[in-house]
């Protein structure tokens, strides 16, 4: 079968019919009669009599007359006069022939700003047909219109960019490349900047950069900075650093503050503060002085990962360098301190800010209000809100949304609803975030009826349900175990105009993992990536956590490597999840490796992960390593709890280190962390297992003295175990204890199950069960049918909005 010939270029307008020669000559005479210094106003009055005889098809004949070719100002004035007086002339199809005729003389006389203005005006009216683009890529063979010159193509690129059409500008650049024309450096910079700001593929930007250099463009610092910004926006920090290194040797330009600040900002955003510091030293070594932007970027990075001391040191460095902190500096510090729970220090910075004659703004108060909600009380947050108004700082919708979010987090849903009403009364209209916060609050509380009511209210206010609403409904469906319906919603949502994001997919993937359907979870993961929805660290954490829970820890590590290859930086959740996974799989040595990676990467280790690691070490009979790890943790003044001590005490008992165990028991009492019933039960059971019944009886006496007997059935079983002193009977008694528990109410059983999971160090599973107790409340009250109806209606509402 023969190959089909390429489609013909778009047809050009037919040549204009001949104009009455005398009329045409009269018009030309009028246009050429004015003196060069005179205005067009006199000629304009004379032209009015010819309007009935002129039409769009006759204008090119006048514009192409030789006497006018040396009068660019007259040509431009007449062209604009035609646009104003000839109605059909404004249509792009009618304007284009005349436009193409006046552009060459305008360019010849270097009136490039006027050329660009004409092009921008035309492009704005020709968004759908792209007539100008076609005329440049497939120029007419007519003698009237010359092929597009380099300057016209150059200027057209800038015009398309100005009209936010970088993809069309790229086609003009390709035309220049095909014809071997070297574009202007400024044109290249304009095109690259537009592609980067539009978040285009970095490979496209690289291609433009590479081809421009081949055509003879010599990149300058600005060009390289644009490319570096593009690399950083795509997390390709290594490529950004390599281009910085090439600037001097290959292109003869030097990195400036913008170069360093861009890469520095990207490092800080990723939490790579060690690399950021090294880059700062390199900047100074190159003779560049860090400016306020540089240091503010560092301060923001330090605050982002909770390194508040380093942030404060950077502020001192700023002051010593005669760079006074500004509003951004103070607001960043206040925000960072509030995130870390250091509210008192945040208020001290506020006082310092005011003493430096800076007025706290809405950003300042938003951080403080958020901090009070998280670390103090809602009443303090509300008081700050009132103070804000008294000081003349007007709350905006973001401020009100923080209040609504804080009240919802404290499960004060009616107060949150009332606040929304007050918000409207004050003249601030609730937005999608406001309503989505309420929907989210009610759904987390298990009240899907009220959540559905808020969706109705949101629609009545004329607001469109957005992707955040959709994601909340997806979460509700997944929490209710309706994974089939959740998947159908994901499948149908794009048809209704929703742009699915990684949260949409991540929510359902998490639902599948929670339902132990690993295959479907991974299949949906692959679907997401095929649709070029790039997963972030949070979604990777969901998959890594799901694989670890399913005992597929090595597959989870493969996903970690995939994350790293994609230029993402794992966070503390990533490492904590893998540590939990390896501990659960009894591979505590690998868990330790990830723990040390976590510490060396300056990530914060939470107490839950630390306790899990101690539990794994003790279970693997590596109690010495556990003790060493405990002391290292303790020397950093980190918090410990009763679970930490209970884990070590039981581990020491198993290792037969009774004296060390008693020391820890005393230390635990000194810190007022116990001992509690779990402590004594753990000691007694462990001692009985190792045949040390006498010591176990001493422990039983201590249980009686403290009066801490959590479960009477367990206590009775423990007493019998000690009296027998046999490990075999210990298992029988524990079995009997389980049967007693089964006779208790379902709520008590769940509570004990949560306690047991915490004791074993499986805190994540305990938290899942705790969430399920709330989520499934409507169904457990015998309202499953009603709940299903509401969920179905809610899903339909999302798809029909």
Buried (B, 14 or more C-beta within 10 A) or exposed (E): EEEEEEEEEEEBBEEBEEBEEEBBEBBBEBBBEBEEEEEBEEBBEBBEEBEEEBBBBBBBBBBBBEEBBEBBBBBBBBBEBBBEBBEEBEEBEBBBBBBBBBBBBBBEBEBBEBBBBBBBBBBEEBEEEBBBBBBBBBBBEEEBBBEBBBBBBBBBBBBBBBBEBBEBBBBBBBBBBEEEBBBBBBBBBBBBBBBBBEEBEBEBBBBBBEBBBEBEBEBBBBBBBBBBBBBBBBBBBEBBBEBBEEBEEEBEBBBBBBBBBBBBBBBBBBBBBEBBBEBBEBBEEEEBEBBBBBBBBBBBBBBBBBBBEBBBBBBEBBEEEEBEBBBBBBBBBBBBBBBBBBBEBBBEBBEBBBEEEBEBBBBBBBBBBBBBBBBEEBEBBBEBBEBBEEEEBEBEBEBBBBBBBBBBBBEBBEBBBEBBEEBBEEEBEBBBBBBBBBBBBBBBBBBBBBBBBBBEBBBEBEBEBBBBBBBBBBBBBBBBBBBEBBBBBBEEBEEEEBEBBBBBBBBBBBBBBBEEBBEBBBEBBEBBEEEEBBBBBEBBBBBBBBBBBBEBBEBBBEBBEBBEEBBBBBBBBBBBBBBBBBBBBEBBEBBBBBBEBBBEBBBBBBBBBBBBBBBBBBBBEBBEBBBEBBEEBEEEEBEBBBBBBBBBBBBBBBBBBBEBBBEBBEBBEEEEBBBBBBBBBBBBBBBBBBEBBEBBBEBBEBBEEBEBBBBEBBBBBBBBBBBBBBEEBBEBBBEBBEEBBEEBEEEEEBBBBBBEBBBBBBBBBBBBEBEBBEBBBBBEEEBEEBBBBBBEBBBEBBBEB
